[in-house]
């Protein structure tokens, strides 16, 4: 059995869709972290079948809207003195800015590089986002630019 130490003060990012852990680990820059971190993949889960977990033995600033965009099923547990003091359940954010890029070559963001890439959630059930400028569709589950 795998043994990963208890977090004293830090974060546990749980319920990550199996296989998405490395993407989040990389996005958070944890491969360069000077503190203890663990990426645990394909953990058996009653609820999900398999899941990934990231344990961070430090409190870091995380943009929860981006995490919710990557995987809205994630929960983030804040740990102090080895106890969970706060549990944050994520969901798809209504808007994301400069997280993904519009793929439409005719979009203003393709020619005007100072423009922010803004996407708005248009269909929560399908997890569909649309560019605020040209209405180009984007689905987070389809693989991304993150």
C-alpha positions, 0 to 999 in steps of 0.5 A: 500500500502507498503511504503519503504523509499527513499534511500539517498545514496546506491543501489537498486537491481531491476528486480530480478526474483520473488523468487530469492530475498532471495537468493541474500539477503543472498549471500550479507550478508544483514541479518547481515547488520548494515544499513537499507536494504529492501527485497521486494518480488513479486512486480507487474511489467509490464515487468516481471509480478512479481519481487523482489527488494532489497534496500540498504541504503549504498554503498557496494562492489558487484561482479556484475559478480556473480549477473549476474550469479544468474540472468542476468536480474538484474539492479543495480541503484546507488543512491546519494542524493536520485537520480540515478547517475548510472544504471548497466545492468547485463548479464551472465559473461563469466567466474565464479570462486569459485561461484559454485562447480563441481558436477563431483566426478571424477573432479580434484576439488573433490580431489585437494581441493586447485584447484579453481572451474572455470566455463566458459559460453559455451551457452549464450542462454541456460545459460550453463556453463561448468567446465574448468577442466572436462567439466561438465555442469551447468545451473544457473536456475536449482537451485544452490550451491550459 
